[in-house]
């Protein structure tokens, strides 16, 4: 028995809008998060295409500035993964929150649903910063009624085996862990999308 997602034709078109964690820093394109996630979904019989709109070094504000050309018309949904560089640079969490909120608001205005992938601040920035930064993703998700995946690097953060030597960017195996862990949340997100007529 096929599900509505499995019977979906043409494929659902998603855009993964993010930074180097989406882009696949130091990895071949086939090992980047969007390609790995697309493969996992297709293996489950879900017809989907995921465009890689990751730009290494991008902050939330950078993502906002390139939003319109990064997410073309005809996009069925966006996986939004931004904020890690804001935290690494110690940018005021209010600035990141404002930019992410604006991205979601503009996508919603275009009728494009968003799955929000959260991030945690490095703990060396202090508890006050971490509390303010970590809390911005649940706030945005609640405000806009979004599905939230709380921590994009869940399962690999700080793991020397699953990260490149900089301990910031996942290895190919690390990306596979990320994609496998987020998969159920993505599947739930896909069931909320309206197929194009």
N, C-alpha and C positions, 0 to 999 in steps of 0.2 A: 504494500500500500504506500503510495507516495503522499508526501505532505504538500501543502500549498507552496512551500519554499522549493521543494524538489521539482515541482511541476513548473516552476517559474521560468518563463521565457518571454522576452530576452533576459539575460542575466541581470541581477541586481548590480547596480553600479555604485560602488562605495569609493570614498576618498579618505585615505589616512593622512590627516593634516598634522604634522609634527616637526620635531627637530631631528638631531642625529640618531636618536633611538628609533625613530621611524625610518629615516633615510637609509640606515644600515651602514654606519660609519665603519670604514676599513673592511667591508664585506662585499662580496659579489651581490648583484641585484637579486639573484635567486634566493639569497640567504637573508635578505632584509625582511623586516616584520610584515609588510603588506603581502609580499609574495608567499611567505610561509603560511600566514593566516589564510590566504586565498586557497592554497593547496589543501590545507586541513579541512576547510569548508567544502571544497569540491569532492574530497574523499568521502564526505558524508552525504554526497548527492545534492548539495546546495549550489545552485548556479549563481555565481557571483564573480565580479571583477573588482579588484581593489587597486586603485591608482595610488602610487607612492608620491605624496606631496610633502615629503620630509626634507627639511633643509638644515644641514648641520650648523650649529651655532645660533639657530633662531630662538628668539625670546617670544613670549606671548604677543608682545607688540609687533614683532616682525611678522608673525603669523597673521595678525590682523591686517597689516599693511599689504600683504599679498593675497588676501583671502579671495577676492573676486576672480583672479585668474588661476588660483590654485584649485578652486572648486567650481568646475564648469556647470553650465545649465545641463539638466538631465541627470544630475547626481541624485541618487536615491537616499543616501545617508552618509554621514561623516563620522569617522572615529577621530576625536580631537585629543591629541597627545602633545601638550605644550606646557612649559613652566619649569622644566629642569634647569634650563640655562638662567632663568630669572633667579632661581634659588642659588645656583652656583656663583652668581655675580652679586648676591646679596641685595637684589633689587627689592624695593618696598613691596610686600605682598599685595598691598592695595593697588599698586600699578598693574601687577599681573592679573589680579582679579578683575579690574576694570577692562583690560584688553580681552580676557577670555569671555567675560560677560558680553562684550560687544560682538565677538565672533559668533557666539551662540545666538544672540539677538538677530544679527544679520542673516544667519543661516535659517533661523525660524521664519523670518520675514519672507524668505525665498521658498518656504515650504520644505526645507531640508532638515530631517531629524538628525540629532547629534547623540552619539555615545561619548561620554566624557571619561577620559582616562586620567586618573589622579596621579599626583606625585607627592612625595614627602621631602621636606627640606633636610639638608645635611645637618646633623645634630651639633656640629661644631659652631654653628651660627647662634647657638643659645636657645633656651627653651621658649622665650617670648617670640622670637622670629619663627621657630618651628610651629608653635601653636597657631600663629596668625597665618602662616603659609599653608600648613596642612589643612586648615579649616576652610580655605577658600573654595576647594572643589566640592565638598558637600553643600556649601551654601549656594553655589551656582546650580548644582544639580537640583536642589530643592526648589529654588526660585523658578527654574524653567521646566521642572518635571522631567528631568533627564535620567536615563539609566547611567549609573556611575560605577566604574571599575576603580576601586579606591586607590590602588597603588600599581602603576604600570610595571614596575620592576619587582613585583612580588615573586619570591622564590629564587631570585638571583642576586639581589642587592648585597654587595660585599663579598660575594663568593668568588674566590680567585680562579676557580676552575671554569666558571661560566661567564667570566668577564675578561676583556682584553687587559693588557698590563696596566692601563691607566685606572682600572677598577671603576670606570664610569660607563664604558660601552660594552654591551654583551658580545660574546663570541657567537658563532653560528649556532652552537648548541644552546647558548643562553637565549637567543632569539626564539629557538624552538620551544624552550620552557615557557617563555613569555606568551607565545602564541597559543600553546596548549592550555595554559592557565586561564587566559582571557576568553578562550573559545566558547564556553557555555554562556558567558555574558553577551558575546557577540551574537550567538544564536538567538538569545532572548531579544536582543535589539532588532534582529532581522525580522522577527515575527511581528514587530510593530510597524514595519514599513508598508506603505501602500504601493502595490505594483503599478508601474506606468501603464496607462491605457494604450 
